[in-house]
Amino acid sequence: MGELQELAMSIPLMLNWGAIKEESMQDEELGKIRADLLKNETNHPSNEGETLLYQGRLVMLRTSAHIPQLLQEFQKNTVGGHSGIQKTYGRLATELYWRGMHKGVEEMVARCEVC
């Protein structure tokens, strides 16, 4: 849990990490990845305890209810917000991963009147 607390401090909002972890644990697709890791059938994601990581980043469900909040916070944050697609994506991608993350950032920036 210390790892998740450290992660929470490095991003610009407080999330319910327990809920995100629970989503991950209940998802069938991520469960298969976790099972494959236990069998050493894949080299891409890694499993650190119960936390699924991809290239050192926390893996989230692409359908997570937390994603819109994350996108808004990273896009509109007073520190580095409204920085365009690549910088916003880069800030998110340092800590988090979900399928379709880049597209989500593109869509958010396209809707932003400031950008």
N, C-alpha and C positions, 0 to 999 in steps of 0.2 A: 504494500500500500504506500510505502514511502516514495516509490517511483512515481506513482500517480499524483501524490501531493506535490512533488517537485515539478512535475509537468504542469499541474494546475497553476503554479506560481509563475510559470514562464509564458503563459498566454494571457491576453488581456481581459479575461472574465472568469468568473467562477462557474464551473459546471458541476453537475451531479455525476461524478465519476463512477459512483456505485451503479447508477442507472445505465450509464454507457457500458460499463463492464457487464451488467446483467443482460443488456440487449445483445452484446457480443456472445455471451455464453449460451443464449437461447436460440441464436440464429443457426439454421441448418447448414448453410453454406460455410460459415466461419467454423462451425463445429467439424465439418469434414476436413477443412484445412488444418485445424488443430489435431485431429486424429492422424492425418497424413504426416504431420510433423513428429508425432510420437512414434510413427513407423519409419521416420527418416526418408519419406518418399518425395520430399520436395526441399529445395534449397533456398527458396525465395523468402517466405515469411519466417519469422522465428517465434518461438514460444518462450516467454520469460515468466515462469510460474503459470498463472492463468491468463496473463496478458499476452495478447497476440500483437506482435510487432512486424512491420514491414520496413526494411532498411532502417531499423532503429526507431521507427515512428509508430505511435499507437494506431492500431487498425480500428476503424469505426464502421458500423453498418452504413451502406450508402443510403439507406432509408431512415437513418437515425433522425429523431425529432430534434436533436441538438444541432444539426447541420445548418439550418437557416439562421439560428442564433449566432453560430460561429462565423458564418459568412458575413453577416451584418457587422458583427463586432470587429472583425479583421478589416473589413472594408471601410468602416466609418470611424474607427478608433482615432483619437486625437494624436496618437504617436504612430505615424506611418500609415494612417488611413488615406483613402483616396489616392492611392499610389499606382493605380492601373492593375492590369491583369497579372503580369509577371511578378511584381513585387508583393502583391497581396497573396498570390499563390505561394511564393517563396516563403513568406512568413508563416503561412499555414503549414506548408509542407516540411518545415523544420521539425515539427512535433507530431503531426497527425497525418493519417492516410485514410482515404475511402475511395472506392471506385467512382469515377466521374467527378473527382474533386476539381480538376482543372476546368471542366465544362461548367461546373457550378460557379466558380469564380468568374469565368467569362460572362455568364449570364447576369450575375450580380453587378459587375462593373458596367455592362451594357445598359442596365436599368438605372444606374446612378447618374443623377443630373449634374453632380459636381465633376465627375470624371469625364 
